[in-house]
Amino acid sequence: MDILSNLFGTEARVKLMRLFLFNPNNIFETKEAAIRTKLRLPIVKREINSLEKSSLIKRKSLKVKKRRIKGWYLNPEFPHLAPLQNLLIHTDSIDPDSVLKKFSKIGRLKVVVVAGVFIQDWDSRADLLVVADRIKGRALENIMKKLEAEIGKEMKYVALETSEFQYRLNFGDKLLRDILDYPHKVLLDKFGNLS
């Protein structure tokens, strides 16, 4: 993300741009944007103000459950929307070593497969498949939240213990087939039969 941070000013701005660009149909309140991007509220307010001035996002006021909320959404008429989306999608390539390093904290890794958002396949059923022994659920959730904040999009993932993975694989589980039969990238395969 360093290239984009240098180009667009700050890492915070890049995270917010990704949040809006990858969730074009959503309206985000300032507080929700801060939570999703894992940024401090004053920083989010400042960056949202800049993005609104540039016309990338627009303000919208809604009535939800008897209260009025103010949020922001991606401006579909922004003149450089498609090139900006392409730039943000394709700039950060997957560094397999950093992804594996992050997930090494969840247990003894056996398989890591990326798809979906990682390879720009927006129709993928899942973005990530992780197989490990003794999965630490809390550690996995924390890693996923950090990745989602970096990428700017909520991700769909599957985490399986080795025995369950092998059982599902042997019986042709539909979810696994949907991940492994369609575009994906294998970052780790200790079984040696997924490539």
C-alpha positions as CSV (number, residue, x, y, z in Angstrom):
1,M,0.0,0.0,0.0
2,D,3.1,2.3,0.2
3,I,2.8,3.3,-3.5
4,L,-0.8,4.3,-3.1
5,S,-0.2,6.1,0.2
6,N,2.5,8.2,-1.5
7,L,0.4,8.8,-4.5
8,F,-2.9,9.7,-2.7
9,G,-1.4,11.3,0.4
10,T,-2.1,8.9,3.3
11,E,-2.8,5.3,4.0
12,A,-6.0,6.4,5.7
13,R,-7.2,8.0,2.5
14,V,-6.4,4.9,0.5
15,K,-8.3,2.7,3.0
16,L,-11.4,5.0,2.8
17,M,-11.2,5.1,-0.9
18,R,-11.2,1.3,-1.1
19,L,-14.1,1.1,1.4
20,F,-16.3,3.3,-0.8
21,L,-15.0,1.9,-4.2
22,F,-15.4,-1.7,-3.2
23,N,-18.8,-1.2,-1.6
24,P,-20.5,1.1,-4.1
25,N,-24.1,0.4,-2.9
26,N,-23.5,1.1,0.8
27,I,-23.9,4.2,2.8
28,F,-21.4,4.6,5.6
29,E,-21.7,6.8,8.7
30,T,-18.4,8.3,9.8
31,K,-18.2,6.1,12.9
32,E,-18.9,2.9,10.8
33,A,-16.3,3.9,8.3
34,A,-13.8,4.3,11.2
35,I,-14.6,0.9,12.5
36,R,-14.5,-0.8,9.1
37,T,-11.1,0.8,8.3
38,K,-9.7,0.6,11.8
39,L,-8.8,4.3,11.7
40,R,-9.3,6.9,14.4
41,L,-12.5,9.0,14.1
42,P,-10.8,12.4,13.7
43,I,-8.7,11.1,10.8
44,V,-11.7,9.6,9.1
45,K,-13.6,12.9,9.4
46,R,-10.7,14.8,7.8
47,E,-10.3,12.3,5.0
48,I,-14.0,12.0,4.3
49,N,-14.1,15.8,4.0
50,S,-11.3,15.6,1.4
51,L,-13.0,12.8,-0.5
52,E,-16.3,14.8,-0.5
53,K,-14.5,17.9,-1.8
54,S,-13.1,15.9,-4.7
55,S,-16.6,14.6,-5.5
56,L,-15.6,10.9,-5.1
57,I,-18.3,10.5,-2.4
58,K,-21.5,12.3,-1.6
59,R,-23.4,13.0,1.6
60,K,-26.8,11.4,2.2
61,S,-29.2,11.8,5.0
62,L,-31.5,8.9,5.8
63,K,-34.2,8.2,8.4
64,V,-33.5,4.8,10.0
65,K,-35.5,3.5,13.0
66,K,-37.0,7.0,13.9
67,R,-33.6,8.7,13.8
68,R,-31.9,10.7,11.1
69,I,-28.4,9.5,10.1
70,K,-25.9,11.2,7.9
71,G,-23.7,9.0,5.8
72,W,-21.6,9.0,2.6
73,Y,-21.7,6.9,-0.5
74,L,-19.7,6.5,-3.7
75,N,-20.6,9.1,-6.3
76,P,-21.5,7.0,-9.4
77,E,-21.0,10.1,-11.6
78,F,-17.4,10.6,-10.5
79,P,-15.6,11.1,-13.9
80,H,-12.6,8.9,-13.1
81,L,-14.4,6.1,-11.2
82,A,-13.5,3.1,-13.4
83,P,-9.8,4.0,-13.8
84,L,-9.6,4.7,-10.0
85,Q,-11.2,1.3,-9.2
86,N,-8.8,-0.5,-11.5
87,L,-5.8,1.3,-10.0
88,L,-6.8,0.4,-6.4
89,I,-7.6,-3.2,-7.3
90,H,-4.5,-3.9,-9.3
91,T,-1.8,-1.9,-7.4
92,D,-1.4,-4.1,-4.4
93,S,-0.5,-7.6,-5.5
94,I,-0.6,-10.5,-3.1
95,D,2.6,-11.2,-1.3
96,P,2.2,-14.9,-0.5
97,D,4.9,-14.7,2.3
98,S,3.1,-11.9,4.1
99,V,-0.3,-13.7,3.8
100,L,1.2,-16.9,5.1
101,K,3.0,-15.1,7.9
102,K,-0.3,-13.5,9.1
103,F,-2.2,-16.8,9.1
104,S,0.7,-18.8,10.7
105,K,-0.6,-17.5,14.1
106,I,-4.0,-19.3,13.8
107,G,-2.6,-22.9,14.1
108,R,-0.5,-25.3,12.1
109,L,-1.3,-24.3,8.5
110,K,-1.8,-27.0,5.9
111,V,-3.6,-25.1,3.1
112,V,-4.1,-21.5,2.2
113,V,-6.0,-20.7,-1.0
114,V,-6.9,-17.2,-2.1
115,A,-9.7,-16.3,-4.6
116,G,-12.3,-13.6,-5.0
117,V,-11.1,-10.2,-3.9
118,F,-7.4,-11.4,-3.9
119,I,-7.5,-12.2,-7.6
120,Q,-10.2,-9.7,-8.7
121,D,-12.8,-12.4,-9.2
122,W,-15.9,-10.6,-7.8
123,D,-18.2,-13.6,-8.4
124,S,-16.2,-16.0,-6.3
125,R,-18.1,-17.9,-3.6
126,A,-15.2,-17.3,-1.1
127,D,-12.2,-15.1,-0.9
128,L,-10.1,-17.4,1.2
129,L,-9.8,-21.0,2.3
130,V,-7.6,-21.8,5.3
131,V,-7.0,-25.4,6.6
132,A,-5.0,-25.9,9.8
133,D,-4.7,-28.0,12.9
134,R,-5.9,-26.5,16.2
135,I,-7.4,-23.3,14.7
136,K,-7.5,-20.4,17.1
137,G,-10.8,-18.8,16.2
138,R,-10.1,-15.4,17.9
139,A,-6.8,-15.0,16.1
140,L,-8.4,-15.9,12.8
141,E,-11.2,-13.3,13.4
142,N,-8.6,-10.6,14.2
143,I,-6.5,-11.3,11.1
144,M,-9.6,-11.2,8.9
145,K,-10.7,-7.9,10.4
146,K,-7.3,-6.4,9.7
147,L,-7.3,-7.7,6.1
148,E,-10.8,-6.4,5.5
149,A,-9.7,-3.0,6.8
150,E,-6.7,-3.0,4.5
151,I,-8.6,-4.2,1.5
152,G,-11.7,-2.2,2.1
153,K,-14.2,-5.0,1.6
154,E,-15.8,-7.6,3.8
155,M,-14.5,-11.0,2.9
156,K,-16.0,-14.4,2.7
157,Y,-13.7,-17.1,4.1
158,V,-13.7,-20.8,5.0
159,A,-11.6,-22.1,7.9
160,L,-11.5,-25.8,8.4
161,E,-9.6,-28.3,10.6
162,T,-7.5,-30.8,8.6
163,S,-9.8,-33.7,9.3
164,E,-13.0,-31.9,8.2
165,F,-11.2,-30.6,5.1
166,Q,-10.1,-34.0,4.0
167,Y,-13.6,-35.5,4.7
168,R,-15.2,-32.7,2.6
169,L,-12.7,-33.0,-0.2
170,N,-13.1,-36.8,-0.4
171,F,-16.9,-36.4,-0.8
172,G,-16.8,-33.6,-3.3
173,D,-18.2,-30.9,-1.0
174,K,-19.9,-28.2,-3.1
175,L,-18.3,-25.3,-1.2
176,L,-14.8,-26.7,-1.7
177,R,-15.5,-27.5,-5.3
178,D,-16.8,-23.9,-5.9
179,I,-13.5,-22.6,-4.5
180,L,-11.1,-25.1,-6.1
181,D,-12.8,-25.6,-9.5
182,Y,-12.9,-21.9,-10.3
183,P,-10.1,-19.2,-10.4
184,H,-7.9,-19.3,-7.3
185,K,-4.3,-19.2,-6.2
186,V,-2.8,-21.8,-3.9
187,L,-0.4,-20.2,-1.5
188,L,0.3,-23.2,0.6
189,D,-0.5,-26.9,0.0
190,K,1.1,-29.3,2.4
191,F,-1.0,-32.2,1.0
192,G,0.4,-31.6,-2.5
193,N,-2.8,-32.3,-4.4
194,L,-4.5,-28.9,-4.9
195,S,-2.5,-27.4,-7.7
